[in-house]
């Protein structure tokens, strides 16, 4: 089975060569509502969550979390060192432009950057994740932006189902007359 985009929708080509539209793309908000993890796995979810956090003046939390995820993908020591410095300067130092509020932050210094390792920010990242999960995320799910996205998604889902239902009803009438 091959997969690919068809007119902006996820589709799969089955063994007979016909396309079937996948519902994964159109059930985004349902997935987002099940967990913060699912929301953060979807680029559109991250985009909407960031916009929500920006309005709440706490966008730095998701930016820090994303920077830590990117940091863990560092391929070599030099890259790890550069990214660690960027994270520290942007989010953790006393002079950070987008400082996050984490426990023990006052004890952090640049000496942490001398021996970078992939999990060096994990404890702080977990704190920020939990802050978002138990605070911002629940408010996001009640926000106008999320509810409008969910409503629009449900409307689109309903509109896609109607033509199929009408075709089935017409076919049923044809065979039953």
PyMOL CGO cylinders between C-alpha atoms (Angstrom):
from pymol import cmd
from pymol.cgo import CYLINDER

trace = [
    CYLINDER, 0.00, 0.00, 0.00, 1.37, 3.44, -0.92, 0.3, 1, 1, 1, 1, 1, 1,
    CYLINDER, 1.37, 3.44, -0.92, 0.59, 6.62, 0.92, 0.3, 1, 1, 1, 1, 1, 1,
    CYLINDER, 0.59, 6.62, 0.92, 0.60, 10.18, -0.33, 0.3, 1, 1, 1, 1, 1, 1,
    CYLINDER, 0.60, 10.18, -0.33, -1.23, 13.47, -0.44, 0.3, 1, 1, 1, 1, 1, 1,
    CYLINDER, -1.23, 13.47, -0.44, -4.32, 13.90, -2.57, 0.3, 1, 1, 1, 1, 1, 1,
    CYLINDER, -4.32, 13.90, -2.57, -5.64, 17.44, -2.75, 0.3, 1, 1, 1, 1, 1, 1,
    CYLINDER, -5.64, 17.44, -2.75, -4.21, 18.25, 0.68, 0.3, 1, 1, 1, 1, 1, 1,
    CYLINDER, -4.21, 18.25, 0.68, -5.62, 15.11, 2.31, 0.3, 1, 1, 1, 1, 1, 1,
    CYLINDER, -5.62, 15.11, 2.31, -3.82, 12.01, 3.50, 0.3, 1, 1, 1, 1, 1, 1,
    CYLINDER, -3.82, 12.01, 3.50, -4.58, 9.12, 1.21, 0.3, 1, 1, 1, 1, 1, 1,
    CYLINDER, -4.58, 9.12, 1.21, -3.58, 5.53, 0.76, 0.3, 1, 1, 1, 1, 1, 1,
    CYLINDER, -3.58, 5.53, 0.76, -3.48, 3.64, -2.51, 0.3, 1, 1, 1, 1, 1, 1,
    CYLINDER, -3.48, 3.64, -2.51, -4.73, 0.13, -1.90, 0.3, 1, 1, 1, 1, 1, 1,
    CYLINDER, -4.73, 0.13, -1.90, -3.69, -3.02, -3.79, 0.3, 1, 1, 1, 1, 1, 1,
    CYLINDER, -3.69, -3.02, -3.79, -6.47, -2.49, -6.34, 0.3, 1, 1, 1, 1, 1, 1,
    CYLINDER, -6.47, -2.49, -6.34, -5.07, 0.94, -7.20, 0.3, 1, 1, 1, 1, 1, 1,
    CYLINDER, -5.07, 0.94, -7.20, -7.90, 3.01, -5.74, 0.3, 1, 1, 1, 1, 1, 1,
    CYLINDER, -7.90, 3.01, -5.74, -7.44, 5.78, -3.21, 0.3, 1, 1, 1, 1, 1, 1,
    CYLINDER, -7.44, 5.78, -3.21, -8.97, 5.85, 0.22, 0.3, 1, 1, 1, 1, 1, 1,
    CYLINDER, -8.97, 5.85, 0.22, -8.91, 9.04, 2.25, 0.3, 1, 1, 1, 1, 1, 1,
    CYLINDER, -8.91, 9.04, 2.25, -7.43, 8.67, 5.69, 0.3, 1, 1, 1, 1, 1, 1,
    CYLINDER, -7.43, 8.67, 5.69, -9.27, 10.20, 8.62, 0.3, 1, 1, 1, 1, 1, 1,
    CYLINDER, -9.27, 10.20, 8.62, -6.04, 10.86, 10.56, 0.3, 1, 1, 1, 1, 1, 1,
    CYLINDER, -6.04, 10.86, 10.56, -5.59, 14.32, 9.07, 0.3, 1, 1, 1, 1, 1, 1,
    CYLINDER, -5.59, 14.32, 9.07, -9.17, 15.25, 9.80, 0.3, 1, 1, 1, 1, 1, 1,
    CYLINDER, -9.17, 15.25, 9.80, -9.28, 14.07, 13.39, 0.3, 1, 1, 1, 1, 1, 1,
    CYLINDER, -9.28, 14.07, 13.39, -6.50, 16.29, 14.60, 0.3, 1, 1, 1, 1, 1, 1,
    CYLINDER, -6.50, 16.29, 14.60, -8.39, 18.08, 17.33, 0.3, 1, 1, 1, 1, 1, 1,
    CYLINDER, -8.39, 18.08, 17.33, -9.68, 14.78, 18.68, 0.3, 1, 1, 1, 1, 1, 1,
    CYLINDER, -9.68, 14.78, 18.68, -6.09, 13.55, 18.96, 0.3, 1, 1, 1, 1, 1, 1,
    CYLINDER, -6.09, 13.55, 18.96, -4.96, 16.84, 20.49, 0.3, 1, 1, 1, 1, 1, 1,
    CYLINDER, -4.96, 16.84, 20.49, -7.67, 16.55, 23.12, 0.3, 1, 1, 1, 1, 1, 1,
    CYLINDER, -7.67, 16.55, 23.12, -6.49, 13.10, 24.24, 0.3, 1, 1, 1, 1, 1, 1,
    CYLINDER, -6.49, 13.10, 24.24, -3.04, 14.21, 25.42, 0.3, 1, 1, 1, 1, 1, 1,
    CYLINDER, -3.04, 14.21, 25.42, -0.50, 16.99, 25.35, 0.3, 1, 1, 1, 1, 1, 1,
    CYLINDER, -0.50, 16.99, 25.35, 1.92, 14.48, 23.80, 0.3, 1, 1, 1, 1, 1, 1,
    CYLINDER, 1.92, 14.48, 23.80, -0.39, 14.04, 20.80, 0.3, 1, 1, 1, 1, 1, 1,
    CYLINDER, -0.39, 14.04, 20.80, -0.76, 17.80, 20.46, 0.3, 1, 1, 1, 1, 1, 1,
    CYLINDER, -0.76, 17.80, 20.46, 3.01, 18.30, 20.48, 0.3, 1, 1, 1, 1, 1, 1,
    CYLINDER, 3.01, 18.30, 20.48, 3.53, 15.58, 17.86, 0.3, 1, 1, 1, 1, 1, 1,
    CYLINDER, 3.53, 15.58, 17.86, 1.43, 17.48, 15.32, 0.3, 1, 1, 1, 1, 1, 1,
    CYLINDER, 1.43, 17.48, 15.32, 3.01, 20.56, 13.72, 0.3, 1, 1, 1, 1, 1, 1,
    CYLINDER, 3.01, 20.56, 13.72, -0.40, 22.22, 13.37, 0.3, 1, 1, 1, 1, 1, 1,
    CYLINDER, -0.40, 22.22, 13.37, -1.15, 21.45, 17.01, 0.3, 1, 1, 1, 1, 1, 1,
    CYLINDER, -1.15, 21.45, 17.01, 2.15, 23.03, 18.06, 0.3, 1, 1, 1, 1, 1, 1,
    CYLINDER, 2.15, 23.03, 18.06, 1.37, 26.07, 15.93, 0.3, 1, 1, 1, 1, 1, 1,
    CYLINDER, 1.37, 26.07, 15.93, -2.05, 26.59, 17.53, 0.3, 1, 1, 1, 1, 1, 1,
    CYLINDER, -2.05, 26.59, 17.53, -0.78, 25.86, 21.05, 0.3, 1, 1, 1, 1, 1, 1,
    CYLINDER, -0.78, 25.86, 21.05, 2.07, 28.35, 20.57, 0.3, 1, 1, 1, 1, 1, 1,
    CYLINDER, 2.07, 28.35, 20.57, -0.37, 31.02, 19.43, 0.3, 1, 1, 1, 1, 1, 1,
    CYLINDER, -0.37, 31.02, 19.43, -2.54, 30.34, 22.48, 0.3, 1, 1, 1, 1, 1, 1,
    CYLINDER, -2.54, 30.34, 22.48, 0.48, 30.53, 24.80, 0.3, 1, 1, 1, 1, 1, 1,
    CYLINDER, 0.48, 30.53, 24.80, 1.65, 33.72, 23.12, 0.3, 1, 1, 1, 1, 1, 1,
    CYLINDER, 1.65, 33.72, 23.12, -1.66, 35.34, 24.05, 0.3, 1, 1, 1, 1, 1, 1,
    CYLINDER, -1.66, 35.34, 24.05, -1.21, 34.07, 27.61, 0.3, 1, 1, 1, 1, 1, 1,
    CYLINDER, -1.21, 34.07, 27.61, 2.35, 35.42, 27.75, 0.3, 1, 1, 1, 1, 1, 1,
    CYLINDER, 2.35, 35.42, 27.75, 3.84, 31.97, 28.31, 0.3, 1, 1, 1, 1, 1, 1,
    CYLINDER, 3.84, 31.97, 28.31, 4.99, 30.92, 24.84, 0.3, 1, 1, 1, 1, 1, 1,
    CYLINDER, 4.99, 30.92, 24.84, 8.52, 30.48, 26.22, 0.3, 1, 1, 1, 1, 1, 1,
    CYLINDER, 8.52, 30.48, 26.22, 7.38, 27.21, 27.84, 0.3, 1, 1, 1, 1, 1, 1,
    CYLINDER, 7.38, 27.21, 27.84, 6.61, 25.43, 24.60, 0.3, 1, 1, 1, 1, 1, 1,
    CYLINDER, 6.61, 25.43, 24.60, 9.61, 27.04, 22.89, 0.3, 1, 1, 1, 1, 1, 1,
    CYLINDER, 9.61, 27.04, 22.89, 11.87, 25.70, 25.65, 0.3, 1, 1, 1, 1, 1, 1,
    CYLINDER, 11.87, 25.70, 25.65, 10.29, 22.25, 25.41, 0.3, 1, 1, 1, 1, 1, 1,
    CYLINDER, 10.29, 22.25, 25.41, 10.76, 22.22, 21.62, 0.3, 1, 1, 1, 1, 1, 1,
    CYLINDER, 10.76, 22.22, 21.62, 14.36, 23.43, 21.92, 0.3, 1, 1, 1, 1, 1, 1,
    CYLINDER, 14.36, 23.43, 21.92, 15.08, 20.59, 24.37, 0.3, 1, 1, 1, 1, 1, 1,
    CYLINDER, 15.08, 20.59, 24.37, 13.55, 18.05, 21.98, 0.3, 1, 1, 1, 1, 1, 1,
    CYLINDER, 13.55, 18.05, 21.98, 15.75, 19.43, 19.20, 0.3, 1, 1, 1, 1, 1, 1,
    CYLINDER, 15.75, 19.43, 19.20, 18.78, 19.36, 21.52, 0.3, 1, 1, 1, 1, 1, 1,
    CYLINDER, 18.78, 19.36, 21.52, 18.28, 15.64, 22.18, 0.3, 1, 1, 1, 1, 1, 1,
    CYLINDER, 18.28, 15.64, 22.18, 18.65, 15.04, 18.43, 0.3, 1, 1, 1, 1, 1, 1,
    CYLINDER, 18.65, 15.04, 18.43, 22.14, 16.60, 18.38, 0.3, 1, 1, 1, 1, 1, 1,
    CYLINDER, 22.14, 16.60, 18.38, 24.44, 14.49, 16.26, 0.3, 1, 1, 1, 1, 1, 1,
    CYLINDER, 24.44, 14.49, 16.26, 27.86, 15.57, 17.53, 0.3, 1, 1, 1, 1, 1, 1,
    CYLINDER, 27.86, 15.57, 17.53, 29.55, 17.16, 20.53, 0.3, 1, 1, 1, 1, 1, 1,
    CYLINDER, 29.55, 17.16, 20.53, 30.07, 20.55, 18.84, 0.3, 1, 1, 1, 1, 1, 1,
    CYLINDER, 30.07, 20.55, 18.84, 26.40, 20.81, 17.84, 0.3, 1, 1, 1, 1, 1, 1,
    CYLINDER, 26.40, 20.81, 17.84, 25.34, 19.71, 21.32, 0.3, 1, 1, 1, 1, 1, 1,
    CYLINDER, 25.34, 19.71, 21.32, 27.56, 22.36, 22.90, 0.3, 1, 1, 1, 1, 1, 1,
    CYLINDER, 27.56, 22.36, 22.90, 26.16, 25.12, 20.62, 0.3, 1, 1, 1, 1, 1, 1,
    CYLINDER, 26.16, 25.12, 20.62, 22.55, 24.13, 21.22, 0.3, 1, 1, 1, 1, 1, 1,
    CYLINDER, 22.55, 24.13, 21.22, 23.11, 23.87, 24.98, 0.3, 1, 1, 1, 1, 1, 1,
    CYLINDER, 23.11, 23.87, 24.98, 24.51, 27.41, 25.02, 0.3, 1, 1, 1, 1, 1, 1,
    CYLINDER, 24.51, 27.41, 25.02, 21.53, 28.66, 22.98, 0.3, 1, 1, 1, 1, 1, 1,
    CYLINDER, 21.53, 28.66, 22.98, 19.03, 27.02, 25.33, 0.3, 1, 1, 1, 1, 1, 1,
    CYLINDER, 19.03, 27.02, 25.33, 20.79, 28.38, 28.39, 0.3, 1, 1, 1, 1, 1, 1,
    CYLINDER, 20.79, 28.38, 28.39, 21.07, 31.90, 26.95, 0.3, 1, 1, 1, 1, 1, 1,
    CYLINDER, 21.07, 31.90, 26.95, 17.49, 31.99, 25.65, 0.3, 1, 1, 1, 1, 1, 1,
    CYLINDER, 17.49, 31.99, 25.65, 15.60, 30.32, 28.50, 0.3, 1, 1, 1, 1, 1, 1,
    CYLINDER, 15.60, 30.32, 28.50, 17.65, 29.67, 31.64, 0.3, 1, 1, 1, 1, 1, 1,
    CYLINDER, 17.65, 29.67, 31.64, 20.14, 32.44, 32.32, 0.3, 1, 1, 1, 1, 1, 1,
    CYLINDER, 20.14, 32.44, 32.32, 19.28, 35.45, 34.45, 0.3, 1, 1, 1, 1, 1, 1,
    CYLINDER, 19.28, 35.45, 34.45, 19.55, 37.56, 31.29, 0.3, 1, 1, 1, 1, 1, 1,
    CYLINDER, 19.55, 37.56, 31.29, 17.41, 35.26, 29.11, 0.3, 1, 1, 1, 1, 1, 1,
    CYLINDER, 17.41, 35.26, 29.11, 14.97, 37.01, 26.81, 0.3, 1, 1, 1, 1, 1, 1,
    CYLINDER, 14.97, 37.01, 26.81, 12.38, 34.23, 27.21, 0.3, 1, 1, 1, 1, 1, 1,
    CYLINDER, 12.38, 34.23, 27.21, 13.18, 32.97, 30.68, 0.3, 1, 1, 1, 1, 1, 1,
    CYLINDER, 13.18, 32.97, 30.68, 11.23, 29.93, 31.87, 0.3, 1, 1, 1, 1, 1, 1,
    CYLINDER, 11.23, 29.93, 31.87, 10.27, 29.52, 35.49, 0.3, 1, 1, 1, 1, 1, 1,
    CYLINDER, 10.27, 29.52, 35.49, 11.75, 26.25, 36.72, 0.3, 1, 1, 1, 1, 1, 1,
    CYLINDER, 11.75, 26.25, 36.72, 12.77, 25.03, 40.17, 0.3, 1, 1, 1, 1, 1, 1,
    CYLINDER, 12.77, 25.03, 40.17, 16.41, 25.50, 40.96, 0.3, 1, 1, 1, 1, 1, 1,
    CYLINDER, 16.41, 25.50, 40.96, 16.86, 28.01, 38.19, 0.3, 1, 1, 1, 1, 1, 1,
    CYLINDER, 16.86, 28.01, 38.19, 18.70, 30.41, 40.51, 0.3, 1, 1, 1, 1, 1, 1,
    CYLINDER, 18.70, 30.41, 40.51, 21.38, 27.74, 41.09, 0.3, 1, 1, 1, 1, 1, 1,
    CYLINDER, 21.38, 27.74, 41.09, 22.00, 27.26, 37.37, 0.3, 1, 1, 1, 1, 1, 1,
    CYLINDER, 22.00, 27.26, 37.37, 25.13, 28.73, 35.93, 0.3, 1, 1, 1, 1, 1, 1,
    CYLINDER, 25.13, 28.73, 35.93, 27.06, 28.44, 32.72, 0.3, 1, 1, 1, 1, 1, 1,
    CYLINDER, 27.06, 28.44, 32.72, 29.25, 25.76, 34.30, 0.3, 1, 1, 1, 1, 1, 1,
    CYLINDER, 29.25, 25.76, 34.30, 26.51, 23.29, 33.36, 0.3, 1, 1, 1, 1, 1, 1,
    CYLINDER, 26.51, 23.29, 33.36, 27.49, 23.88, 29.73, 0.3, 1, 1, 1, 1, 1, 1,
    CYLINDER, 27.49, 23.88, 29.73, 31.08, 22.67, 30.16, 0.3, 1, 1, 1, 1, 1, 1,
    CYLINDER, 31.08, 22.67, 30.16, 30.09, 18.99, 29.97, 0.3, 1, 1, 1, 1, 1, 1,
    CYLINDER, 30.09, 18.99, 29.97, 26.98, 18.82, 27.77, 0.3, 1, 1, 1, 1, 1, 1,
    CYLINDER, 26.98, 18.82, 27.77, 25.09, 15.55, 27.45, 0.3, 1, 1, 1, 1, 1, 1,
    CYLINDER, 25.09, 15.55, 27.45, 21.82, 14.70, 25.71, 0.3, 1, 1, 1, 1, 1, 1,
    CYLINDER, 21.82, 14.70, 25.71, 19.73, 14.54, 28.88, 0.3, 1, 1, 1, 1, 1, 1,
    CYLINDER, 19.73, 14.54, 28.88, 21.20, 17.57, 30.66, 0.3, 1, 1, 1, 1, 1, 1,
    CYLINDER, 21.20, 17.57, 30.66, 17.96, 19.55, 30.36, 0.3, 1, 1, 1, 1, 1, 1,
    CYLINDER, 17.96, 19.55, 30.36, 15.60, 16.59, 30.89, 0.3, 1, 1, 1, 1, 1, 1,
    CYLINDER, 15.60, 16.59, 30.89, 14.60, 17.40, 34.47, 0.3, 1, 1, 1, 1, 1, 1,
    CYLINDER, 14.60, 17.40, 34.47, 13.85, 21.02, 33.54, 0.3, 1, 1, 1, 1, 1, 1,
    CYLINDER, 13.85, 21.02, 33.54, 12.05, 19.96, 30.38, 0.3, 1, 1, 1, 1, 1, 1,
    CYLINDER, 12.05, 19.96, 30.38, 9.90, 17.60, 32.43, 0.3, 1, 1, 1, 1, 1, 1,
    CYLINDER, 9.90, 17.60, 32.43, 9.02, 20.43, 34.83, 0.3, 1, 1, 1, 1, 1, 1,
    CYLINDER, 9.02, 20.43, 34.83, 7.94, 22.64, 31.93, 0.3, 1, 1, 1, 1, 1, 1,
    CYLINDER, 7.94, 22.64, 31.93, 6.02, 19.79, 30.31, 0.3, 1, 1, 1, 1, 1, 1,
    CYLINDER, 6.02, 19.79, 30.31, 4.10, 19.19, 33.55, 0.3, 1, 1, 1, 1, 1, 1,
    CYLINDER, 4.10, 19.19, 33.55, 3.45, 22.89, 33.94, 0.3, 1, 1, 1, 1, 1, 1,
    CYLINDER, 3.45, 22.89, 33.94, 1.98, 22.98, 30.43, 0.3, 1, 1, 1, 1, 1, 1,
    CYLINDER, 1.98, 22.98, 30.43, 0.11, 19.70, 30.88, 0.3, 1, 1, 1, 1, 1, 1,
    CYLINDER, 0.11, 19.70, 30.88, -1.63, 20.64, 34.12, 0.3, 1, 1, 1, 1, 1, 1,
    CYLINDER, -1.63, 20.64, 34.12, -2.09, 24.33, 33.48, 0.3, 1, 1, 1, 1, 1, 1,
    CYLINDER, -2.09, 24.33, 33.48, -1.88, 25.73, 29.95, 0.3, 1, 1, 1, 1, 1, 1,
    CYLINDER, -1.88, 25.73, 29.95, -3.03, 22.62, 28.08, 0.3, 1, 1, 1, 1, 1, 1,
    CYLINDER, -3.03, 22.62, 28.08, -6.34, 22.33, 29.96, 0.3, 1, 1, 1, 1, 1, 1,
    CYLINDER, -6.34, 22.33, 29.96, -7.04, 26.01, 29.28, 0.3, 1, 1, 1, 1, 1, 1,
    CYLINDER, -7.04, 26.01, 29.28, -6.11, 25.53, 25.62, 0.3, 1, 1, 1, 1, 1, 1,
    CYLINDER, -6.11, 25.53, 25.62, -8.71, 22.77, 25.30, 0.3, 1, 1, 1, 1, 1, 1,
    CYLINDER, -8.71, 22.77, 25.30, -11.35, 25.24, 26.57, 0.3, 1, 1, 1, 1, 1, 1,
    CYLINDER, -11.35, 25.24, 26.57, -10.12, 28.12, 24.41, 0.3, 1, 1, 1, 1, 1, 1,
    CYLINDER, -10.12, 28.12, 24.41, -12.12, 29.65, 21.58, 0.3, 1, 1, 1, 1, 1, 1,
    CYLINDER, -12.12, 29.65, 21.58, -9.30, 28.85, 19.14, 0.3, 1, 1, 1, 1, 1, 1,
    CYLINDER, -9.30, 28.85, 19.14, -9.35, 25.12, 19.94, 0.3, 1, 1, 1, 1, 1, 1,
    CYLINDER, -9.35, 25.12, 19.94, -13.13, 24.89, 20.07, 0.3, 1, 1, 1, 1, 1, 1,
    CYLINDER, -13.13, 24.89, 20.07, -13.43, 26.68, 16.71, 0.3, 1, 1, 1, 1, 1, 1,
    CYLINDER, -13.43, 26.68, 16.71, -10.86, 24.32, 15.16, 0.3, 1, 1, 1, 1, 1, 1,
    CYLINDER, -10.86, 24.32, 15.16, -12.74, 21.35, 16.55, 0.3, 1, 1, 1, 1, 1, 1,
    CYLINDER, -12.74, 21.35, 16.55, -16.08, 22.67, 15.30, 0.3, 1, 1, 1, 1, 1, 1,
    CYLINDER, -16.08, 22.67, 15.30, -14.66, 23.36, 11.83, 0.3, 1, 1, 1, 1, 1, 1,
    CYLINDER, -14.66, 23.36, 11.83, -13.10, 19.90, 11.72, 0.3, 1, 1, 1, 1, 1, 1,
    CYLINDER, -13.10, 19.90, 11.72, -16.41, 18.28, 12.69, 0.3, 1, 1, 1, 1, 1, 1,
    CYLINDER, -16.41, 18.28, 12.69, -18.23, 20.31, 10.03, 0.3, 1, 1, 1, 1, 1, 1,
    CYLINDER, -18.23, 20.31, 10.03, -15.73, 19.22, 7.37, 0.3, 1, 1, 1, 1, 1, 1,
    CYLINDER, -15.73, 19.22, 7.37, -16.03, 15.62, 8.51, 0.3, 1, 1, 1, 1, 1, 1,
    CYLINDER, -16.03, 15.62, 8.51, -19.83, 15.82, 8.26, 0.3, 1, 1, 1, 1, 1, 1,
    CYLINDER, -19.83, 15.82, 8.26, -19.65, 17.40, 4.79, 0.3, 1, 1, 1, 1, 1, 1,
    CYLINDER, -19.65, 17.40, 4.79, -17.35, 14.61, 3.58, 0.3, 1, 1, 1, 1, 1, 1,
    CYLINDER, -17.35, 14.61, 3.58, -19.73, 11.96, 4.91, 0.3, 1, 1, 1, 1, 1, 1,
    CYLINDER, -19.73, 11.96, 4.91, -22.90, 13.47, 3.42, 0.3, 1, 1, 1, 1, 1, 1,
    CYLINDER, -22.90, 13.47, 3.42, -22.06, 12.82, -0.27, 0.3, 1, 1, 1, 1, 1, 1,
    CYLINDER, -22.06, 12.82, -0.27, -21.25, 9.19, 0.54, 0.3, 1, 1, 1, 1, 1, 1,
    CYLINDER, -21.25, 9.19, 0.54, -24.50, 8.80, 2.48, 0.3, 1, 1, 1, 1, 1, 1,
    CYLINDER, -24.50, 8.80, 2.48, -26.51, 10.40, -0.32, 0.3, 1, 1, 1, 1, 1, 1,
    CYLINDER, -26.51, 10.40, -0.32, -24.87, 8.12, -2.90, 0.3, 1, 1, 1, 1, 1, 1,
    CYLINDER, -24.87, 8.12, -2.90, -25.66, 5.08, -0.76, 0.3, 1, 1, 1, 1, 1, 1,
    CYLINDER, -25.66, 5.08, -0.76, -29.29, 6.21, -0.33, 0.3, 1, 1, 1, 1, 1, 1,
    CYLINDER, -29.29, 6.21, -0.33, -29.70, 6.75, -4.08, 0.3, 1, 1, 1, 1, 1, 1,
    CYLINDER, -29.70, 6.75, -4.08, -28.19, 3.35, -4.78, 0.3, 1, 1, 1, 1, 1, 1,
    CYLINDER, -28.19, 3.35, -4.78, -30.49, 1.78, -2.22, 0.3, 1, 1, 1, 1, 1, 1,
    CYLINDER, -30.49, 1.78, -2.22, -33.55, 3.43, -3.79, 0.3, 1, 1, 1, 1, 1, 1,
    CYLINDER, -33.55, 3.43, -3.79, -32.47, 2.28, -7.24, 0.3, 1, 1, 1, 1, 1, 1,
    CYLINDER, -32.47, 2.28, -7.24, -32.14, -1.34, -6.18, 0.3, 1, 1, 1, 1, 1, 1,
    CYLINDER, -32.14, -1.34, -6.18, -35.28, -1.31, -4.01, 0.3, 1, 1, 1, 1, 1, 1,
    CYLINDER, -35.28, -1.31, -4.01, -37.67, -0.01, -6.68, 0.3, 1, 1, 1, 1, 1, 1,
]
cmd.load_cgo(trace, "trace")
